[in-house]
Amino acid sequence: MSKLPGWLGRLGAELTELGERLEERRAAAEAEADRDADAEPPVAAAAAADHPAATADHVPPPPAYAPSVAARPDPVGAIPWGMRVAAEAGWRLLVLAGTLWVLMRVISAVQLVVLAFVAALLVTAMLQPTVARLRRYGLPRGLATAVTAILGFVIMGLVGWFVVWQVMDNLDTLSDKVRDGIDELKRWLLDSPFHVTEQQINDVAKNLSDTIGTNTEEITSAGLQGVTVMVEVLTGILLAMFSTLFLLYDGKRIWHWVLKLVPAQARPGVAGAGPRAWRTLTAYVRGTVLVAMIDAIFIGLGIWFLDVPMAVPLAVFIFLFAFIPLVGAVVSGALAVVVALVTEGVFTALMVLVVVLAVQQIEGHVLQPFILGRAVRVHPLAVVLSVAAGGMVAGIGGAVVAVPLVAVTNTVVGYLRAFGQEAALRHAPQPRGATAIGSAPTSTPSPAPAPPPAGEGDGEEKPPAQ
């Protein structure tokens, strides 16, 4: 028992010594933390004060002897905004240009089929009202289609036969008139102040004769190529006739089949744009036929009263060339003036020119705005560019179909833009509270459209919307 107090005393002394050592270590740690805090930058200290949890993961700064290395910026951030926008637009334009190039190559490869189908569409748009009218009179679809197609093709064939007959019938008279005109031109050149001699005129005629004789092979190959072109034209006519028959008879189901190929999300917009595009095409074809007929009648009557040979064939040519906007009127009018100049003289040619210009001015400022209206209104610059591009791609056929294609595209794009804006507004979040009260419509909703009359809802007049 005497040893117990000594043992307790030694234990207390050891505990006291251990506590002093712990206090010394704690004081040393606090002093080191104070030195680090004094050496830390103000921004890092503020960040550490705001986010105390981040001090555990704090990375100490590099030593003073380490070289300073500037941080590299993000490459995307280093590129200017305008250059980034140009690059984004550039690669998209490249993709679009590549797609258009491939499409044009495909169209060029099957140019005959494409032109035949487009011609069938134009003829169908012209004959469709007759089929619908016969259907309303009670005829079956097949009989109405057969009657319309047979009458249409017979009329077109008779017009072509009449033109050929008139040309062949007046060919001798025209050749005599041309020979007399050449002799008169020769006399005028000899008496003109240009000091042209008869020897020079004979030399020009001899050079033309020699050129024709030396290029006989080229002329023969051109003739053979013309035969090939005639075969292709006949093939295209047959394809157009068959396509017209099927479009007149089964256009509704063909349109439904086309709609099934469109993705489901875009199908409502395409289904609404189709009938509007068809109405635009129908209005264009009807208006163009009516305007061309008026031009041919009045210009043909003027040529006939002026005793110009082949007045009827020239009127038919004016009717056909009227389907090429702007360019066709110039070419057909120039042809009529040249024929009048060669056959009847300068005065008659000037009178024909006055007649052609007067009729064309009435057409451009009165007939086309009144008949075609706003449904197919296309800017003259777009008409010229589209006709030029169509002629470069597919010749005369491309020039004929260029303007209706532009008119239909303009209608479709305008409708799809309006449809997209309406869909965006329909799916937008509705306003609430005072905003909803302020934006609430005050007018009553428009009544539902009346049902179409009997015979107009059978899909004959336009492609049906699904």
C-alpha positions in Angstrom: 0.0 0.0 0.0 2.9 2.3 0.6 3.9 2.0 -3.1 0.5 3.2 -4.5 1.0 6.9 -4.0 4.3 6.9 -5.8 2.9 5.1 -8.8 0.0 7.5 -9.0 2.4 10.4 -8.9 4.5 9.1 -11.7 1.3 8.5 -13.8 0.1 12.1 -13.3 3.6 13.5 -14.2 3.6 11.5 -17.5 0.0 12.6 -18.4 1.0 16.2 -17.8 4.1 15.9 -20.0 2.0 14.3 -22.8 -0.5 17.2 -22.6 2.3 19.7 -23.0 3.6 17.9 -26.0 0.2 17.9 -27.7 -0.2 21.6 -27.0 3.2 22.3 -28.6 2.3 20.3 -31.7 -1.1 22.1 -32.0 0.6 25.5 -31.7 3.1 24.5 -34.4 0.4 23.4 -36.8 -1.6 26.7 -36.3 1.5 28.7 -36.9 2.2 26.9 -40.2 -1.4 27.4 -41.3 -1.1 31.1 -40.6 2.0 31.3 -42.7 0.3 29.5 -45.7 -2.7 31.9 -45.4 -0.4 34.9 -45.5 1.3 33.6 -48.7 -2.0 32.6 -50.5 -3.2 35.1 -53.3 -6.1 37.3 -52.5 -8.4 35.7 -55.2 -7.7 32.2 -54.0 -8.2 33.3 -50.4 -11.5 34.8 -51.3 -12.5 31.6 -53.2 -11.5 29.5 -50.2 -13.5 31.8 -47.9 -16.6 31.4 -50.0 -16.1 27.7 -50.5 -14.5 26.2 -47.3 -15.0 22.7 -48.7 -12.6 23.5 -51.5 -9.7 24.1 -49.2 -9.2 20.4 -48.8 -8.6 20.0 -52.5 -6.6 23.2 -52.9 -3.5 22.9 -55.1 -0.6 24.9 -53.7 0.8 27.4 -56.1 4.1 26.6 -58.0 7.3 27.8 -56.4 8.7 31.2 -57.2 11.5 29.8 -59.3 9.2 28.0 -61.7 8.8 29.6 -65.2 5.4 31.2 -65.9 3.5 29.4 -68.8 0.5 31.2 -70.3 -2.7 29.1 -70.4 -3.9 28.2 -74.0 -7.5 29.3 -74.8 -10.1 26.9 -76.1 -9.8 26.7 -79.9 -13.6 27.2 -80.4 -13.4 30.4 -78.3 -10.4 31.6 -80.2 -12.2 31.6 -83.6 -14.3 34.8 -84.2 -18.0 34.5 -84.2 -18.4 35.6 -87.8 -16.0 33.0 -89.0 -17.8 30.3 -87.1 -21.1 31.3 -88.6 -19.6 31.4 -92.1 -18.1 27.9 -91.6 -21.4 26.5 -90.4 -23.3 28.0 -93.3 -20.5 27.0 -95.8 -20.5 23.3 -95.1 -24.3 23.2 -95.3 -24.3 25.1 -98.6 -21.7 22.6 -99.9 -24.0 19.7 -98.9 -26.9 21.4 -100.6 -24.9 22.1 -103.7 -23.7 18.5 -103.9 -27.3 17.3 -103.5 -28.5 19.6 -106.3 -25.6 18.5 -108.5 -26.4 14.8 -108.0 -30.1 15.6 -108.7 -29.3 17.4 -111.9 -27.1 14.5 -113.0 -29.9 12.1 -112.4 -32.4 14.3 -114.3 -30.0 14.6 -117.2 -29.6 10.8 -117.3 -33.4 10.3 -117.5 -34.2 13.6 -119.2 -36.7 12.1 -121.7 -38.7 10.4 -118.9 -38.8 13.6 -116.8 -39.9 15.9 -119.6 -42.5 13.4 -120.7 -44.0 13.2 -117.2 -43.9 17.0 -116.7 -45.7 17.4 -120.1 -48.2 14.8 -118.9 -48.8 16.9 -115.8 -49.4 20.0 -117.9 -51.8 18.2 -120.2 -53.6 16.7 -117.2 -54.0 20.1 -115.6 -55.6 21.3 -118.9 -57.9 18.3 -119.4 -58.8 17.6 -115.7 -61.8 20.1 -115.6 -63.4 18.3 -118.6 -63.1 14.9 -116.7 -64.7 16.4 -113.6 -67.5 18.0 -115.6 -68.3 14.7 -117.4 -68.2 12.9 -114.0 -70.8 15.4 -112.7 -73.0 14.6 -115.7 -73.0 11.0 -114.6 -70.4 9.3 -116.7 -68.2 6.7 -115.1 -64.6 7.5 -114.3 -63.1 5.3 -117.1 -65.5 6.5 -119.8 -65.0 10.2 -118.8 -61.2 9.7 -118.9 -61.3 7.9 -122.3 -63.6 10.5 -123.9 -61.5 13.4 -122.6 -58.2 11.9 -123.6 -59.3 10.9 -127.1 -60.8 14.3 -127.8 -57.7 16.0 -126.5 -55.2 13.9 -128.4 -57.3 14.1 -131.6 -57.4 17.9 -131.4 -53.7 18.2 -130.8 -53.0 15.8 -133.7 -55.3 17.8 -136.0 -53.6 21.0 -135.1 -50.2 19.4 -135.9 -51.4 18.0 -139.2 -53.0 21.3 -140.1 -49.7 23.1 -139.5 -47.7 20.6 -141.6 -50.3 20.8 -144.4 -50.3 24.6 -144.5 -46.5 24.7 -144.6 -46.3 22.1 -147.4 -49.0 23.7 -149.4 -47.4 27.2 -149.2 -43.8 25.9 -149.6 -43.6 26.6 -153.3 -45.1 30.1 -152.9 -42.8 30.8 -150.0 -39.7 29.7 -152.0 -40.7 31.9 -154.9 -41.2 34.8 -152.5 -37.9 34.2 -150.8 -36.1 34.1 -154.2 -37.8 37.4 -155.2 -36.8 38.9 -151.8 -33.2 37.8 -152.3 -33.1 39.4 -155.7 -34.6 42.6 -154.4 -32.1 42.6 -151.5 -29.3 42.2 -154.1 -30.6 45.2 -156.1 -30.9 47.3 -153.0 -27.3 46.5 -152.0 -26.1 47.4 -155.5 -27.9 50.8 -155.3 -27.1 51.4 -151.6 -24.4 53.9 -150.4 -22.3 50.9 -149.1 -20.6 50.6 -152.5 -21.2 46.9 -152.8 -20.4 45.4 -156.2 -22.0 42.5 -158.0 -18.7 40.6 -157.9 -18.6 40.8 -154.1 -22.2 39.5 -153.9 -21.3 36.6 -156.2 -18.2 35.8 -154.2 -20.3 35.6 -151.0 -22.8 33.3 -152.7 -19.9 31.1 -154.1 -18.4 30.9 -150.6 -21.7 29.7 -149.1 -22.0 27.1 -151.8 -18.4 25.9 -151.3 -19.0 25.7 -147.5 -22.1 23.6 -148.0 -20.3 21.3 -150.4 -17.2 20.8 -148.2 -19.3 20.2 -145.0 -21.6 17.5 -146.6 -20.4 15.0 -144.0 -21.3 17.2 -141.1 -24.6 18.0 -142.6 -25.3 14.3 -143.1 -24.4 13.5 -139.5 -26.6 16.4 -138.4 -29.4 14.9 -140.4 -28.9 11.5 -138.8 -28.8 13.2 -135.4 -32.1 14.8 -136.3 -33.5 11.4 -137.1 -32.4 10.3 -133.6 -34.1 13.4 -132.1 -37.3 12.6 -133.9 -37.3 9.0 -132.5 -36.8 10.4 -129.0 -39.5 13.0 -129.5 -42.0 10.2 -130.6 -41.0 8.1 -127.6 -41.5 11.1 -125.3 -44.9 11.7 -126.9 -46.0 8.1 -126.2 -44.8 8.3 -122.6 -46.6 11.6 -122.1 -49.8 10.1 -123.5 -49.7 7.0 -121.3 -48.8 9.1 -118.2 -51.7 11.5 -119.0 -54.2 8.6 -119.2 -53.1 7.2 -115.8 -53.1 10.7 -114.2 -56.6 11.5 -115.4 -58.0 8.1 -114.3 -56.1 7.3 -111.1 -54.7 10.6 -109.9 -56.3 10.4 -106.5 -54.7 7.1 -105.6 -51.3 8.1 -107.0 -51.4 11.2 -104.7 -52.2 9.0 -101.7 -49.3 6.7 -102.6 -47.0 9.7 -102.8 -48.2 10.8 -99.4 -47.3 7.5 -97.9 -43.7 8.0 -98.9 -43.5 11.2 -96.9 -42.4 10.9 -93.2 -45.3 11.1 -90.8 -44.1 14.3 -89.2 -44.0 16.2 -92.5 -47.1 14.5 -94.0 -49.7 17.1 -92.8 -47.7 20.0 -94.4 -47.2 18.1 -97.7 -50.9 17.0 -97.8 -51.9 20.7 -97.5 -49.3 22.0 -100.0 -50.3 19.4 -102.7 -53.8 20.7 -103.5 -52.5 24.3 -103.5 -49.7 23.4 -105.9 -52.1 21.6 -108.2 -54.4 24.7 -108.2 -51.5 26.9 -109.1 -50.4 24.6 -112.0 -54.0 24.3 -113.3 -54.4 28.1 -113.2 -51.1 28.6 -115.0 -51.9 26.1 -117.8 -55.5 27.5 -118.3 -54.3 31.0 -118.3 -51.3 30.4 -120.6 -53.5 28.5 -123.1 -56.1 31.3 -123.2 -53.4 34.0 -123.5 -51.6 32.1 -126.3 -54.8 31.6 -128.1 -55.6 35.3 -128.0 -52.1 36.2 -129.2 -52.3 33.7 -132.1 -55.8 34.9 -133.2 -55.0 38.6 -133.2 -51.5 38.4 -134.6 -52.6 35.8 -137.2 -55.5 38.1 -138.3 -53.1 41.0 -138.6 -50.7 39.0 -140.7 -53.6 37.7 -142.9 -54.9 41.2 -143.5 -51.4 42.3 -144.6 -51.3 39.4 -147.2 -48.3 37.7 -145.6 -47.9 34.1 -146.8 -48.5 31.2 -144.4 -50.5 33.4 -142.0 -52.2 30.3 -140.4 -48.9 28.3 -139.7 -47.3 31.5 -138.3 -50.3 31.9 -136.0 -50.0 28.3 -134.8 -46.2 28.9 -134.2 -47.1 32.0 -132.2 -49.5 29.9 -130.1 -46.9 27.2 -129.4 -44.1 29.6 -128.6 -46.3 31.5 -126.2 -45.8 28.6 -123.7 -42.1 29.9 -123.4 -42.6 33.1 -121.4 -40.8 36.3 -122.7 -38.4 34.4 -125.0 -41.2 32.6 -127.0 -43.0 35.9 -127.8 -39.8 37.5 -129.1 -38.9 34.5 -131.2 -42.3 34.0 -132.8 -42.7 37.8 -133.4 -39.3 37.9 -135.0 -40.2 34.9 -137.2 -43.4 36.7 -138.5 -41.5 39.9 -139.2 -38.7 38.1 -141.1 -41.2 36.2 -143.2 -43.0 39.5 -144.0 -39.7 41.2 -144.8 -38.6 38.5 -147.2 -41.9 38.1 -148.9 -43.6 41.5 -148.9 -41.0 44.1 -148.3 -39.9 46.5 -145.6 -43.2 48.4 -145.2 -45.2 45.2 -144.6 -42.6 44.0 -142.2 -42.9 47.2 -140.2 -46.6 46.9 -140.1 -46.3 43.3 -138.8 -43.9 44.5 -136.2 -46.4 47.1 -135.0 -49.1 44.5 -134.8 -46.9 42.0 -132.8 -45.7 44.7 -130.4 -49.3 46.0 -129.8 -50.7 42.5 -129.1 -47.8 41.6 -126.8 -48.1 44.9 -124.9 -51.8 44.2 -124.3 -50.9 40.6 -123.3 -48.3 41.7 -120.8 -50.2 44.6 -119.1 -53.9 43.4 -119.4 -54.3 39.8 -120.3 -51.8 38.1 -118.0 -52.6 40.1 -114.8 -56.4 39.6 -115.5 -56.4 35.9 -116.5 -53.5 34.5 -114.5 -54.1 36.7 -111.4 -52.0 36.6 -108.3 -52.1 32.8 -108.0 -49.1 32.3 -110.3 -47.5 35.7 -110.2 -43.7 35.4 -110.6 -41.2 38.3 -110.8 -39.9 39.0 -114.3 -36.3 38.4 -113.2 -37.3 35.0 -111.8 -39.0 34.2 -115.2 -35.9 35.2 -117.2 -33.5 33.3 -115.0 -35.7 30.2 -114.8 -36.2 30.1 -118.6 -32.5 30.5 -119.2 -31.6 27.8 -116.6 -34.3 25.4 -118.0 -33.0 26.0 -121.6 -29.4 25.2 -120.5 -30.4 22.1 -118.7 -33.0 20.5 -121.0 -33.4 22.7 -124.1 -36.8 23.8 -125.3 -38.6 21.4 -123.0 -36.8 22.8 -120.0 -37.6 26.4 -121.0 -41.3 25.4 -121.3 -41.6 23.8 -117.8 -39.3 26.2 -116.0 -41.8 28.9 -115.2 -44.6 26.6 -114.0 -42.1 24.8 -111.8 -41.0 28.1 -110.3 -44.6 29.1 -109.7 -45.5 25.8 -108.0 -42.3 25.9 -105.9 -43.2 29.4 -104.8 -46.7 28.3 -103.7 -45.4 25.2 -101.9 -42.7 27.1 -100.0 -45.1 29.9 -99.0 -47.6 27.4 -97.7 -45.0 25.4 -95.8 -43.6 28.5 -94.2 -47.1 29.6 -93.0 -47.9 26.0 -91.9 -44.7 25.9 -89.8 -45.4 29.2 -88.1 -48.9 28.1 -87.3 -47.6 24.8 -85.9 -45.0 26.7 -83.8 -47.7 29.0 -82.4 -50.0 26.1 -81.7 -47.4 24.2 -79.7 -46.1 27.3 -77.8 -47.0 27.6 -74.1 -50.2 29.5 -73.5 -50.1 32.8 -71.6 -51.5 33.0 -68.1 -52.9 35.6 -65.7 -53.1 39.2 -66.9 -51.0 38.3 -70.0 -53.7 35.8 -71.1 -56.5 38.3 -70.5 -54.6 40.9 -72.6 -53.9 38.5 -75.4 -57.3 36.8 -75.5 -59.0 37.1 -79.0 -61.9 39.5 -79.2 -63.4 38.3 -82.5 -65.6 35.3 -82.8 -64.1 32.3 -84.5 -64.7 31.9 -88.2 -67.4 29.4 -89.2 -66.5 26.1 -90.6 -66.2 26.0 -94.4 -69.3 24.8 -96.3 -69.1 21.3 -97.8 -68.2 21.3 -101.5 -70.9 20.9 -104.0 -71.7 17.5 -105.5 -69.0 16.2 -107.8 -66.2 18.4 -106.5 -65.1 16.3 -103.6 -64.2 13.2 -105.6 -60.6 14.2 -106.1 -60.9 15.2 -109.7 -60.0 18.8 -109.4 -57.0 18.6 -107.1 -54.9 16.0 -105.3 -56.7 15.2 -102.1 -55.2 16.0 -98.7 -54.9 13.0 -96.3 
